[in-house]
Amino acid sequence: MKTYDLFAPATLAERHALFAKMRSEPGLCRVEPFGAFAAARYEDAAALLKDPQRFSSEALAITAEPPWLGANPVAHSLISKDPPNHTRLRALVSRAFGPKGMARLEARVRQESEALAEAAVRQREVELVDAFTFVLPRNIIGFMLGLDPSTFSEFKRWSLYMGLITSATTPEQREGVRSVVREMSDYLTEVIEARRRQPGDDMVSDLLRAEVEGKALTNAEVLSFLSLLLPAGMETTTQLLGNSVIHLAQRPEQLAQARADKAHLPRFIEEVLRYESPTQLSFRLATQDVELAGTKVPAGSLVLGLVGSANRDERVFERPDEFIPGREKGTQHLSFGYGVHFCLGVQLARMEARLGLEALVSRVSAIRLRSPEIHWNPGFTMHGPAVLPVDLIPA
Ligand code: HEM
């Protein structure tokens, strides 16, 4: 069985050619780093993600606490737990993310989107990650958690380095991750202690009050959840917004359609999610000797679900390398995961993308990328532009 090096610079540049090769192989592939197995086809990645008994999310606990890092609260959050522990934690935190919670947030998301889009278009020549694609989700998650806006300036660095945990290779990247885990834990611990002393009308206070079967969350459990939520709420949606802006700039007909018909944007956003999945993989751990896609996987092996590849699988999506909003099965991509860990923030992410892009496209007749080369984020897992210098041509 051939081994593929996922984190090699050549892979980052040519990931879809590599994925196509991996999908053409029968069964699972072997990949480095981690000496892991990888499911590159849609059917196999979905089978992996929906089977927590045989493929445990404890894999995340291992990959989020590599020996060079040490203790990391995010490794103990619900994303790395299996049922029934996962079920209890998810029940405690999911209320805020349901349709009612989202309806309450909508006015705030719209207001932030309008203000940020207005300011960006006024600047005309603007770096959009700083001015828009990062700041919008940051302000919204900060608002949900009731955080002090004067503390937001460190969040970009935090979320960047948290996204690098599984793929940090250089000493600088690893030192950056170590400091960020420390700083973010100290900050969130202070927030939790302050809310225990003086509860407010925010999600941290709600989490501290919440109980299932008479049991509340401990401080350590709340810290783990917030350490997951703060970067998850910012980084992934930033990638989705950034990738969307690139496609609007490179495909003027999409911008024109979005301006002419608001109903086009949700279809466009789903296709960006499929085509440029913000997170490219999910980790699982084989709990026993198992067989997946005809490949024997020994107990204790790491198995990766290659979401970025599954979303381009020609067995599911016709002409997968073409960008076709509203395509058949267009919402069946795996970008928000599959099964019990299906993204908790899915409605929020879709709402931020829709309202954010609505505010932007209603104000511009064209978006021009100021550099022909896209400067992508480092690392394999988070996929989106690190910076996005553009000219916004006012409508
Ligand atoms: C475009 C934006 C987003 C994408 C692509 C995305 C993607 C994902 C994926 C793939 C998973 C499953 C991981 C796995 O199975 O191992 C997940 C889980 C999760 N996401 Fe998102 N996410 C996005 C936005 C958000 C937002 C805005 C929030 C919160 C504010 C959020 C919070 C979470 C949480 C808490 C989980 C863990 C759920 C669980 O373990 O039960 N996500 N997300």
Boltz pocket constraint, residues with backbone or C-beta under 6 A from the ligand:
constraints:
  - pocket:
      binder: B
      contacts: [[A, 49], [A, 57], [A, 78], [A, 79], [A, 80], [A, 90], [A, 141], [A, 228], [A, 229], [A, 232], [A, 233], [A, 234], [A, 236], [A, 237], [A, 240], [A, 278], [A, 279], [A, 282], [A, 283], [A, 334], [A, 335], [A, 336], [A, 337], [A, 338], [A, 340], [A, 341], [A, 342], [A, 343], [A, 344], [A, 345], [A, 346], [A, 348], [A, 349]]
      max_distance: 6.0
